[in-house]
Amino acid sequence: MPNAFNFSASPFDCLSPGEQALVRASVDIAYYPEGAVVLDVGAVPEHLFVIIKGYVTQTEGEEVQATYGPDDCFDGRGLVAGRVSSRFVVAEELVAYQLARATVQELIARNAAFGALLFSDLGHKLSTLAQRAEQHEMQSLLMARVDQAYLRPAHRVHAAADIVSVARLFHEERTTSVLVEGLPNAPEGLGIFTSTSLQRAILDGRSLHTLSVGELAAYPVVTVRASDTIGDAMALLLRARVHRLVVVDGAGRVLGLLRALDLFSFVANQSHLISVQIEQARDLEMLDRAAAQVTRLVSVLYRGGTRMALMAQLVQQLNARLFERAWQMIAPPELVANSCLFVMGSEGRGEQLLKTDQDNGLMLRDGYVPPPDLQDICERFSEALTCFGYPECKGGIMLRNAAWRGTVSEWSTRVRDWLLQPEGDSLMHLAIFLDAHAVAGDAALLAEVRQRLLQLATDSDPLIARFAMAVDAFGSPAGWWNRLLGLGEEGPVNLKKAGIFPIVHGVRSLALARRVMATGTAERIAALVADGTLDAGLGQELLQGLHFLMGLRLQAGLAELALKREVTGNVDPARLSSLERDLLKDALSAVKRFKAVLHHRLRLDVV
């Protein structure tokens, strides 16, 4: 066999050198002209095919299930099952490797990951990939630079300062340490005084008003360069037996302090550090600095292989606290107490990773009279979010727009009309509102309106069917799959339209019909599976598929950010690996099956 076999393509990228040698010794090359049937329904397959050149279409009956291109392999499932269940026809002149069935069976017996990636369902494939990614996550975090961790401000005092003034500084700045300058015996005259040193000062017995901080300061300080790795810093902490390091730049200038707690939090859960910054922020400028860290956190977690569900949960929690703190800084306390600030769309569902349009609203308590400058307050809040990196909603779905503010009674009437008397964008507005999640103020106000809305929904109501029809707004999965392989319309592929929206909106429609209170897609799927509305297997595939599509979209968005382009999340087909194409095929297949369920369950074909 030629030495050109691509072992970097899935599932062959998980093979050991010995297993790769087995492939080289067993593979042949086959040629098929356009229109040739490579495998037909009911045939007993003898080979696994790995495409070198050309395209193959998989059909069931008259319907196209998928299309395979260079580096893709087929039909692994038929090979394991012993019988082909689809028809594979050459769409463009085919040159492919043929790997004998006995060899494939031996590889599966030797390597569980190879078998899982070859013929398992979407969930098993993604679980296998997650296990492989976790092995690299810790190493990637330890190789990060020290200045990527959270550096606390390095407050300075003179050695002659008394202990009481230092204790006051601890309280005012919410810190547990200060650098002490002017120490005659310390290198560069610099030492450190901590909360532990404060305990020693109290036990000393002398008056704290007359005892100078210089007498109890420790030196020399232990320093680490900003360009060193997190792993180096951890080793230094353990070696020096200290709880904090002084971080310096290349010229020796102090940049800040790195506490052991913050360092270990960076490795274990970096969201803790941003949360600390948000909590300690005293103004919008400090919140802005914290907001800037969220995208970097997402990038680091993604490169480290963190599960998509966990990443989305962390981002939702951070954003919610960020919005709440900003609202508390801008709105008067009485307004905060008598209202509910809520977010909607992907932010409300807890499925937003990169900063997208502001989708938010404000609900006021019935009978409460808001301040006369409410519009100005809402304008300042929207402007603050824009500064934080959240673009304004092009459709005006934000609380600076009076149409997205109102009392509980006004909101109840509004959403009832959206459901019962839909016109224009009413159903779209309803869909967005169904994902609403409270982030500040009295969450019970939002819960009351949602409860009233769900009481209007019925499983057989044709309004639910009309609401659900939007799942077909962007075409069929097969059409998107052909575009990915360059067989249809050219240009980037919008994964939100191809798969994310049909999953999210389909699940949202069933949740509305079944009066499910949850706003997140994962929670909605769990509730629908629990009450028998959704098959457990399909539910799992939809959730796994959603997370995979979110990850692929995030990958594209991070690449756009790196190039300083507007984030669209659209996927360039040329940048997809064979594994990504394979997983995408499975995800779109799950979307297709789900649409069929929706059409049958909600009778969409007769709407």
C-alpha positions as CSV (number, residue, x, y, z in Angstrom):
1,M,0.0,0.0,0.0
2,P,1.2,3.6,-0.6
3,N,2.6,5.3,2.5
4,A,0.3,8.2,1.9
5,F,-2.6,6.8,4.0
6,N,-3.8,9.7,6.1
7,F,-3.5,8.6,9.7
8,S,-4.4,12.1,11.0
9,A,-8.0,11.6,9.8
10,S,-10.7,10.1,12.1
11,P,-11.0,7.3,13.3
12,F,-7.4,6.3,12.3
13,D,-5.8,9.1,14.3
14,C,-6.2,7.1,17.5
15,L,-4.2,4.1,16.2
16,S,-0.9,3.1,17.7
17,P,2.2,2.6,15.5
18,G,1.6,-1.1,15.5
19,E,-2.0,-0.7,14.5
20,Q,-1.0,1.7,11.7
21,A,1.4,-1.0,10.4
22,L,-1.5,-3.4,10.3
23,V,-3.5,-1.0,8.2
24,R,-0.6,-0.5,5.8
25,A,-0.2,-4.3,5.3
26,S,-3.9,-4.9,4.7
27,V,-5.2,-2.0,2.5
28,D,-5.8,-1.9,-1.3
29,I,-6.9,0.9,-3.6
30,A,-10.2,0.7,-5.6
31,Y,-11.7,2.8,-8.4
32,Y,-15.4,3.4,-9.2
33,P,-16.8,5.5,-12.0
34,E,-19.5,8.1,-11.5
35,G,-22.9,6.4,-11.0
36,A,-21.5,3.1,-9.8
37,V,-23.1,1.4,-6.8
38,V,-20.4,0.7,-4.3
39,L,-22.7,-0.9,-1.7
40,D,-26.4,-1.8,-1.9
41,V,-29.1,-2.5,0.7
42,G,-28.8,-6.0,2.0
43,A,-25.3,-6.6,0.8
44,V,-22.7,-8.2,3.0
45,P,-19.8,-5.7,3.1
46,E,-16.2,-7.0,2.8
47,H,-14.4,-3.7,3.2
48,L,-14.3,-0.4,4.9
49,F,-13.9,2.3,2.3
50,V,-11.7,5.4,3.0
51,I,-12.1,8.1,0.2
52,I,-9.0,9.4,-1.5
53,K,-10.8,11.3,-4.2
54,G,-14.4,11.9,-5.2
55,Y,-17.8,11.7,-3.5
56,V,-20.2,9.0,-2.5
57,T,-23.9,9.6,-1.7
58,Q,-25.8,7.5,0.9
59,T,-29.5,7.1,0.3
60,E,-32.4,5.3,1.9
61,G,-35.2,4.9,-0.6
62,E,-35.4,8.1,-2.6
63,E,-34.0,10.2,0.3
64,V,-30.3,11.3,0.5
65,Q,-29.0,10.6,4.0
66,A,-25.4,11.9,3.7
67,T,-22.6,12.6,1.3
68,Y,-19.0,11.5,1.9
69,G,-15.8,13.2,0.6
70,P,-12.0,12.9,0.8
71,D,-10.8,11.3,4.1
72,D,-14.3,10.2,5.0
73,C,-14.9,6.5,5.5
74,F,-18.0,4.3,5.0
75,D,-19.7,1.9,5.8
76,G,-18.4,1.0,9.2
77,R,-21.8,0.3,10.7
78,G,-22.7,-2.0,7.9
79,L,-19.4,-3.8,8.3
80,V,-20.0,-4.4,12.0
81,A,-23.7,-5.3,11.6
82,G,-22.8,-7.7,8.7
83,R,-25.4,-6.2,6.4
84,V,-25.7,-2.8,4.6
85,S,-28.8,-0.9,5.3
86,S,-28.3,2.0,2.8
87,R,-27.4,2.4,-0.8
88,F,-24.0,4.0,-1.5
89,V,-23.6,5.5,-5.0
90,V,-20.6,7.4,-6.6
91,A,-21.6,11.0,-7.1
92,E,-18.2,12.0,-8.5
93,E,-15.4,9.6,-9.8
94,L,-14.2,7.7,-6.8
95,V,-10.7,6.5,-5.8
96,A,-10.7,4.9,-2.3
97,Y,-8.7,2.7,0.0
98,Q,-10.3,-0.7,0.8
99,L,-9.6,-2.1,4.3
100,A,-10.5,-5.7,4.7
101,R,-13.2,-6.6,7.2
102,A,-11.0,-9.0,9.2
103,T,-8.5,-6.1,9.7
104,V,-11.2,-3.7,10.8
105,Q,-12.5,-6.3,13.3
106,E,-9.0,-6.8,14.7
107,L,-8.5,-3.0,15.1
108,I,-11.8,-2.8,16.9
109,A,-10.8,-5.6,19.3
110,R,-7.4,-3.9,19.9
111,N,-8.6,-0.3,20.2
112,A,-12.0,0.6,21.8
113,A,-11.7,4.3,20.7
114,F,-11.3,3.2,17.1
115,G,-14.5,1.1,17.3
116,A,-16.5,3.9,19.0
117,L,-15.5,6.5,16.4
118,L,-16.1,4.1,13.5
119,F,-19.7,2.9,14.1
120,S,-21.1,4.2,17.4
121,D,-23.9,6.8,17.6
122,L,-23.2,10.5,18.1
123,G,-23.3,10.3,21.9
124,H,-20.7,7.5,22.1
125,K,-18.4,9.2,19.7
126,L,-18.5,12.5,21.5
127,S,-17.9,10.7,24.9
128,T,-14.9,9.0,23.5
129,L,-13.5,12.3,22.2
130,A,-14.2,14.0,25.6
131,Q,-12.1,11.3,27.4
132,R,-9.2,11.9,25.0
133,A,-9.5,15.7,25.4
134,E,-9.5,15.5,29.2
135,Q,-6.0,14.0,29.1
136,H,-4.7,17.2,27.5
137,E,-6.7,19.8,29.4
138,M,-4.5,19.9,32.6
139,Q,-1.3,20.1,30.6
140,S,-2.6,23.0,28.4
141,L,-3.5,25.0,31.5
142,L,-0.2,24.4,33.2
143,M,1.6,25.7,30.1
144,A,-0.4,29.0,30.1
145,R,1.6,32.2,31.0
146,V,1.5,33.5,34.6
147,D,0.0,36.8,33.4
148,Q,-3.0,34.9,32.1
149,A,-4.0,34.2,35.6
150,Y,-5.8,36.7,37.9
151,L,-3.2,39.1,39.3
152,R,-4.3,41.0,42.4
153,P,-3.3,44.7,42.8
154,A,0.0,45.2,44.6
155,H,-0.8,47.8,47.3
156,R,2.3,49.5,48.8
157,V,3.1,51.1,52.1
158,H,6.3,52.5,53.7
159,A,8.1,50.5,56.3
160,A,7.3,53.3,58.9
161,A,3.6,53.0,58.5
162,D,1.8,51.8,61.7
163,I,-0.1,48.5,61.9
164,V,-3.5,50.2,62.4
165,S,-3.2,52.1,59.1
166,V,-2.3,48.9,57.3
167,A,-5.2,47.1,58.8
168,R,-7.5,49.9,57.6
169,L,-6.0,49.5,54.1
170,F,-6.7,45.8,54.3
171,H,-10.4,46.6,55.0
172,E,-10.8,49.4,52.4
173,E,-9.1,47.5,49.5
174,R,-10.4,44.1,50.4
175,T,-6.9,42.7,50.4
176,T,-4.8,40.4,52.6
177,S,-1.3,41.7,51.8
178,V,0.7,44.8,51.0
179,L,4.2,45.3,49.7
180,V,6.4,47.2,52.2
181,E,9.0,49.6,50.9
182,G,12.0,51.2,52.6
183,L,13.3,48.1,54.4
184,P,17.1,48.7,54.9
185,N,18.1,45.0,54.9
186,A,15.8,43.7,52.2
187,P,16.9,43.3,48.5
188,E,15.7,46.5,46.8
189,G,14.2,47.5,50.1
190,L,11.1,45.5,49.4
191,G,9.2,43.1,51.8
192,I,5.6,41.8,52.2
193,F,3.1,42.1,55.1
194,T,0.2,39.7,55.1
195,S,-2.8,38.8,57.3
196,T,-0.6,36.2,59.0
197,S,1.8,39.0,59.8
198,L,-1.1,41.0,61.3
199,Q,-1.8,38.1,63.7
200,R,1.8,38.2,64.8
201,A,1.5,42.0,65.4
202,I,-1.6,41.5,67.6
203,L,0.2,38.8,69.6
204,D,3.3,41.0,70.0
205,G,1.7,43.0,72.8
206,R,2.8,46.4,71.8
207,S,0.4,49.2,70.7
208,L,-0.6,48.7,67.1
209,H,-0.7,52.5,66.7
210,T,3.1,52.7,67.4
211,L,4.2,49.3,66.0
212,S,5.6,49.9,62.4
213,V,4.8,47.5,59.6
214,G,8.5,47.3,58.7
215,E,9.3,45.4,61.9
216,L,7.2,42.4,61.0
217,A,7.5,42.5,57.2
218,A,8.9,39.3,55.6
219,Y,11.7,39.5,53.0
220,P,13.0,38.7,50.5
221,V,9.8,38.6,48.4
222,V,9.4,35.6,46.1
223,T,9.0,36.7,42.5
224,V,8.0,35.1,39.3
225,R,8.1,36.5,35.8
226,A,4.9,37.2,33.9
227,S,6.2,35.2,31.0
228,D,6.8,32.1,33.1
229,T,4.3,29.2,32.9
230,I,1.6,28.4,35.4
231,G,3.4,25.1,36.0
232,D,6.6,27.0,36.9
233,A,4.7,29.2,39.3
234,M,3.1,26.2,41.1
235,A,6.4,24.6,41.5
236,L,7.9,27.8,42.9
237,L,5.0,28.2,45.4
238,L,5.6,24.7,46.7
239,R,9.4,25.0,46.8
240,A,9.4,28.4,48.6
241,R,6.5,27.4,50.9
242,V,4.7,30.7,50.5
243,H,1.1,31.5,49.7
244,R,1.7,34.3,47.2
245,L,4.1,35.4,44.5
246,V,5.1,38.8,43.3
247,V,4.7,38.9,39.5
248,V,7.3,41.1,37.7
249,D,7.8,42.0,34.1
250,G,11.0,41.6,32.1
251,A,12.4,44.8,33.6
252,G,11.7,43.8,37.2
253,R,8.7,46.1,37.6
254,V,5.9,44.7,39.9
255,L,2.7,43.9,38.0
256,G,0.7,42.4,40.8
257,L,0.4,39.5,43.3
258,L,-0.5,35.9,42.4
259,R,-2.1,34.2,45.3
260,A,-2.0,30.4,45.7
261,L,-5.8,30.2,45.8
262,D,-6.1,32.1,42.6
263,L,-3.4,30.0,41.0
264,F,-5.1,26.7,41.8
265,S,-8.4,28.2,40.9
266,F,-7.0,29.1,37.5
267,V,-6.2,25.4,36.9
268,A,-9.4,24.0,38.5
269,N,-12.0,26.5,37.6
270,Q,-10.9,29.9,36.1
271,S,-14.5,31.3,36.3
272,H,-13.9,31.8,40.0
273,L,-11.3,34.4,39.3
274,I,-13.6,36.4,37.0
275,S,-16.3,36.1,39.6
276,V,-14.0,37.6,42.2
277,Q,-13.3,40.5,39.8
278,I,-17.0,41.1,39.3
279,E,-17.8,41.0,43.0
280,Q,-14.9,43.4,43.9
281,A,-15.7,45.9,41.1
282,R,-16.6,49.4,42.3
283,D,-17.6,51.0,39.1
284,L,-18.5,50.2,35.4
285,E,-14.8,50.5,34.3
286,M,-13.8,47.7,36.7
287,L,-16.7,45.6,35.4
288,D,-15.6,46.2,31.9
289,R,-12.2,44.7,32.7
290,A,-13.9,41.7,34.2
291,A,-16.1,41.3,31.1
292,A,-13.1,41.3,28.9
293,Q,-11.9,38.2,30.6
294,V,-15.0,36.1,29.8
295,T,-14.1,35.6,26.1
296,R,-10.5,34.7,27.0
297,L,-11.8,32.2,29.6
298,V,-14.0,30.6,26.9
299,S,-11.0,30.4,24.5
300,V,-8.8,28.8,27.2
301,L,-11.5,26.3,28.3
302,Y,-12.3,25.4,24.7
303,R,-8.6,24.7,23.9
304,G,-8.4,22.6,27.0
305,G,-11.2,20.4,26.0
306,T,-13.8,21.5,28.6
307,R,-17.2,20.0,28.1
308,M,-19.6,22.4,26.2
309,A,-22.3,22.1,28.7
310,L,-20.0,23.1,31.5
311,M,-18.6,26.0,29.6
312,A,-22.1,27.3,28.7
313,Q,-23.1,27.0,32.4
314,L,-20.1,28.9,33.6
315,V,-20.6,31.7,31.0
316,Q,-24.3,32.0,31.9
317,Q,-23.4,32.4,35.6
318,L,-20.7,35.0,34.9
319,N,-22.8,37.0,32.5
320,A,-25.8,37.0,34.9
321,R,-23.7,38.3,37.7
322,L,-22.1,40.9,35.4
323,F,-25.4,42.2,34.3
324,E,-26.8,42.2,37.8
325,R,-23.8,44.2,39.1
326,A,-24.1,46.7,36.2
327,W,-27.8,47.1,36.8
328,Q,-27.2,47.7,40.5
329,M,-24.7,50.4,39.7
330,I,-26.9,52.2,37.3
331,A,-30.5,51.7,38.6
332,P,-31.7,53.2,41.9
333,P,-32.3,50.5,44.7
334,E,-36.0,51.1,44.7
335,L,-36.2,50.3,40.9
336,V,-34.1,47.2,41.4
337,A,-36.3,45.9,44.2
338,N,-39.6,46.5,42.2
339,S,-38.5,45.1,38.9
340,C,-37.1,42.1,37.2
341,L,-34.3,42.4,34.7
342,F,-34.2,39.4,32.4
343,V,-32.2,38.1,29.4
344,M,-33.6,36.0,26.6
345,G,-32.5,33.9,23.6
346,S,-29.3,31.9,23.9
347,E,-28.3,33.9,26.9
348,G,-31.5,33.0,28.7
349,R,-31.2,29.3,27.8
350,G,-27.6,29.3,29.0
351,E,-26.3,28.4,25.6
352,Q,-24.4,31.5,24.7
353,L,-20.6,31.3,24.6
354,L,-19.3,34.3,22.7
355,K,-20.8,37.7,23.1
356,T,-23.8,38.3,20.8
357,D,-26.7,40.7,20.5
358,Q,-28.2,42.1,23.7
359,D,-31.6,40.3,24.2
360,N,-33.1,41.7,27.4
361,G,-36.2,43.2,29.0
362,L,-37.5,44.8,32.1
363,M,-40.7,43.8,34.1
364,L,-42.1,46.2,36.7
365,R,-44.2,45.3,39.7
366,D,-47.9,46.2,39.2
367,G,-48.6,49.4,41.1
368,Y,-45.0,50.6,41.2
369,V,-44.3,54.0,39.7
370,P,-40.8,53.9,38.1
371,P,-38.5,57.0,38.3
372,P,-39.2,59.6,35.6
373,D,-35.8,59.1,34.1
374,L,-36.4,55.4,33.5
375,Q,-35.6,55.7,29.8
376,D,-32.2,57.3,30.6
377,I,-31.4,54.6,33.1
378,C,-32.2,51.9,30.5
379,E,-30.1,53.8,27.9
380,R,-27.1,53.8,30.3
381,F,-27.5,50.1,30.9
382,S,-27.6,49.2,27.2
383,E,-24.6,51.5,26.6
384,A,-22.7,49.7,29.4
385,L,-23.3,46.3,27.9
386,T,-22.1,47.7,24.5
387,C,-18.9,48.8,26.2
388,F,-18.6,45.3,27.7
389,G,-18.6,43.8,24.2
390,Y,-22.3,42.9,23.8
391,P,-23.5,44.4,20.5
392,E,-26.9,46.1,20.4
393,C,-29.8,43.9,19.2
394,K,-30.5,44.8,15.5
395,G,-34.1,44.0,16.1
396,G,-34.3,46.3,19.2
397,I,-35.0,43.5,21.6
398,M,-33.5,45.3,24.6
399,L,-34.8,47.2,27.6
400,R,-33.8,50.6,26.1
401,N,-36.7,49.9,23.8
402,A,-40.0,50.7,25.6
403,A,-41.7,47.8,23.8
404,W,-39.5,45.5,25.9
405,R,-40.5,47.1,29.2
406,G,-43.7,47.0,31.1
407,T,-45.6,45.9,34.2
408,V,-46.5,42.3,35.0
409,S,-50.1,43.0,33.7
410,E,-48.8,44.6,30.5
411,W,-46.4,41.7,29.9
412,S,-49.1,39.1,30.6
413,T,-51.3,40.8,27.9
414,R,-48.4,41.1,25.5
415,V,-47.4,37.5,25.6
416,R,-51.0,36.3,25.5
417,D,-51.5,38.2,22.3
418,W,-48.3,36.9,20.8
419,L,-49.6,33.3,21.3
420,L,-53.3,33.7,20.6
421,Q,-53.3,36.5,18.0
422,P,-50.0,36.1,16.2
423,E,-49.1,38.6,13.5
424,G,-45.9,39.9,12.0
425,D,-43.0,39.0,14.4
426,S,-45.3,37.9,17.2
427,L,-44.3,34.2,17.1
428,M,-40.6,35.1,17.0
429,H,-41.0,37.5,20.0
430,L,-42.8,34.7,21.8
431,A,-40.0,32.2,21.1
432,I,-37.5,34.7,22.4
433,F,-39.5,35.4,25.5
434,L,-40.0,31.7,26.3
435,D,-36.3,31.6,27.0
436,A,-36.3,34.5,29.5
437,H,-34.1,34.1,32.5
438,A,-34.1,36.5,35.5
439,V,-30.7,38.1,36.3
440,A,-31.6,40.9,38.7
441,G,-34.4,42.1,40.9
442,D,-37.5,40.0,41.8
443,A,-37.5,36.8,39.7
444,A,-41.0,36.0,40.9
445,L,-42.4,38.7,38.6
446,L,-41.1,36.9,35.5
447,A,-42.2,33.5,36.9
448,E,-45.8,34.8,37.3
449,V,-46.0,35.9,33.6
450,R,-44.4,32.7,32.4
451,Q,-46.9,30.7,34.4
452,R,-49.9,32.6,32.9
453,L,-48.5,31.9,29.4
454,L,-48.0,28.2,29.9
455,Q,-51.6,27.8,31.2
456,L,-52.8,28.9,27.7
457,A,-50.8,26.2,25.9
458,T,-52.4,22.8,25.0
459,D,-50.8,19.7,23.4
460,S,-53.3,19.7,20.6
461,D,-53.6,23.4,20.0
462,P,-53.0,24.4,16.3
463,L,-51.3,27.5,17.6
464,I,-48.5,25.3,18.9
465,A,-48.2,23.8,15.5
466,R,-48.0,27.2,13.9
467,F,-45.4,28.2,16.4
468,A,-43.3,25.0,15.7
469,M,-43.4,25.5,11.9
470,A,-40.3,27.7,12.1
471,V,-38.2,24.5,12.4
472,D,-38.4,24.2,8.6
473,A,-37.5,27.8,7.9
474,F,-34.0,27.1,6.7
475,G,-34.3,24.0,4.6
476,S,-33.4,20.3,5.1
477,P,-30.3,18.9,6.8
478,A,-29.3,17.0,3.6
479,G,-29.1,20.3,1.7
480,W,-26.7,21.7,4.4
481,W,-24.7,18.6,4.2
482,N,-24.2,18.8,0.5
483,R,-23.1,22.5,0.9
484,L,-20.5,21.4,3.4
485,L,-18.9,19.2,0.7
486,G,-19.1,21.8,-2.0
487,L,-21.8,20.0,-3.9
488,G,-24.4,22.7,-3.6
489,E,-24.4,26.4,-3.0
490,E,-21.0,27.8,-2.2
491,G,-20.1,29.9,0.8
492,P,-19.8,29.4,4.5
493,V,-22.4,27.3,6.4
494,N,-24.6,28.8,9.1
495,L,-24.7,26.1,11.7
496,K,-27.4,27.9,13.7
497,K,-29.7,27.6,10.7
498,A,-28.6,24.1,9.7
499,G,-29.0,22.4,13.1
500,I,-28.9,24.6,16.3
501,F,-32.2,26.4,15.6
502,P,-34.2,23.3,14.6
503,I,-33.1,21.6,17.8
504,V,-33.7,24.5,20.1
505,H,-37.0,25.6,18.6
506,G,-38.3,22.1,18.2
507,V,-37.6,21.3,21.8
508,R,-39.0,24.7,22.8
509,S,-42.2,24.0,20.9
510,L,-42.7,20.6,22.6
511,A,-41.9,22.2,26.0
512,L,-44.6,24.9,25.4
513,A,-47.1,22.2,24.5
514,R,-46.3,20.2,27.6
515,R,-46.1,23.3,29.9
516,V,-42.5,22.8,30.8
517,M,-41.2,25.7,32.9
518,A,-37.4,25.1,32.2
519,T,-35.7,27.5,29.8
520,G,-32.5,25.6,28.9
521,T,-32.7,23.1,26.0
522,A,-30.9,20.4,28.1
523,E,-33.5,20.8,30.9
524,R,-36.4,20.8,28.5
525,I,-35.1,17.7,26.8
526,A,-34.8,16.0,30.2
527,A,-38.4,17.0,31.1
528,L,-39.8,15.8,27.8
529,V,-38.0,12.4,28.0
530,A,-39.2,12.0,31.6
531,D,-42.9,12.5,30.6
532,G,-42.6,10.3,27.6
533,T,-43.0,13.0,25.0
534,L,-39.5,12.4,23.6
535,D,-37.7,9.1,23.1
536,A,-34.7,8.9,25.4
537,G,-32.3,7.8,22.7
538,L,-33.3,10.7,20.4
539,G,-33.2,13.1,23.3
540,Q,-29.6,12.2,24.1
541,E,-28.6,12.5,20.4
542,L,-30.3,15.9,20.2
543,L,-28.4,17.2,23.3
544,Q,-25.1,15.8,22.1
545,G,-25.7,17.1,18.6
546,L,-26.5,20.6,20.0
547,H,-23.4,20.7,22.1
548,F,-21.3,19.5,19.1
549,L,-22.8,22.2,16.8
550,M,-22.2,24.8,19.5
551,G,-18.6,23.7,19.8
552,L,-18.1,23.9,16.0
553,R,-19.7,27.3,15.9
554,L,-17.5,28.5,18.8
555,Q,-14.4,27.2,17.1
556,A,-15.3,29.3,14.0
557,G,-16.1,32.3,16.1
558,L,-12.8,32.2,18.0
559,A,-11.0,32.1,14.6
560,E,-12.9,35.2,13.5
561,L,-12.0,37.0,16.7
562,A,-8.3,36.1,16.2
563,L,-8.5,37.7,12.8
564,K,-10.4,40.7,14.3
565,R,-13.5,40.0,12.2
566,E,-17.1,40.3,13.2
567,V,-18.2,37.1,14.9
568,T,-20.7,35.1,12.7
569,G,-19.9,31.6,13.8
570,N,-20.3,30.5,10.2
571,V,-18.2,27.4,9.2
572,D,-15.8,27.3,6.4
573,P,-16.2,23.8,4.9
574,A,-12.5,23.7,3.9
575,R,-11.5,23.9,7.6
576,L,-13.5,20.9,8.7
577,S,-11.6,17.7,9.5
578,S,-13.0,14.3,8.4
579,L,-14.0,13.7,12.0
580,E,-15.9,16.9,12.2
581,R,-17.7,16.1,8.9
582,D,-18.6,12.7,10.3
583,L,-19.9,14.1,13.5
584,L,-21.8,16.8,11.7
585,K,-23.4,14.1,9.5
586,D,-24.6,12.3,12.6
587,A,-25.9,15.6,14.2
588,L,-27.8,16.6,11.1
589,S,-29.2,13.1,10.8
590,A,-30.6,13.5,14.4
591,V,-32.0,16.9,13.4
592,K,-33.8,15.2,10.5
593,R,-35.3,12.5,12.6
594,F,-36.4,15.1,15.2
595,K,-38.2,17.1,12.5
596,A,-40.1,14.0,11.4
597,V,-41.2,13.5,15.1
598,L,-42.3,17.1,15.2
599,H,-44.3,16.8,12.0
600,H,-46.0,13.7,13.2
601,R,-46.6,14.8,16.8
602,L,-47.8,18.4,16.1
603,R,-49.3,17.7,12.6
604,L,-47.2,20.3,11.0
605,D,-48.1,19.1,7.5
606,V,-51.7,20.1,7.9
607,V,-51.1,23.6,9.3
